[in-house]
Amino acid sequence: MNNLNRLNQILINDKYFDPTRFNELLEIEVYKVLSHYMDITREQISTKVEVDVEGNYVFKCKAKCNRLKVVGLLK
């Protein structure tokens, strides 16, 4: 299962039944991505999904890292 299908499955299965669990799963996925680019721990990330007055979902993420990792440059 690719990442897009996995995210879609999370959205479909967890969005309506358990918003807290949805946020936890989203935070884990964000951590996995950010840890490739930052020296970071799970405790240094917080995520929140809210619904604005227009009914749109707003994703908020706060991450505090010790340092950025050096990544290869594209030529």
HUQUI-V821225 format. One record per residue. SS is DSSP state (H for helix, E for strand, - for the rest). NEAR is the number of other ideal C-beta (glycine too) atoms within 10 Angstrom. Layout:
[[SS | NEAR] [SS | NEAR]]
This chain:
[[- | 7] [- | 7] [H | 10] [H | 8] [H | 9] [H | 12] [H | 13] [H | 12] [H | 11] [H | 16] [H | 14] [H | 10] [H | 13] [H | 17] [- | 13] [- | 9] [- | 9] [- | 12] [H | 11] [H | 8] [H | 13] [H | 18] [H | 16] [H | 13] [H | 18] [H | 19] [H | 16] [H | 13] [H | 15] [H | 17] [H | 18] [H | 10] [H | 10] [H | 17] [- | 15] [- | 9] [- | 12] [E | 18] [E | 12] [- | 19] [- | 12] [H | 11] [H | 8] [H | 15] [E | 19] [E | 14] [E | 19] [E | 12] [E | 14] [E | 9] [E | 9] [- | 8] [- | 5] [- | 6] [- | 6] [- | 8] [E | 10] [E | 10] [E | 11] [E | 9] [E | 13] [E | 9] [E | 13] [- | 11] [- | 15] [- | 9] [E | 8] [E | 10] [- | 12] [- | 7] [- | 8] [- | 5] [- | 5] [- | 4] [- | 3]]
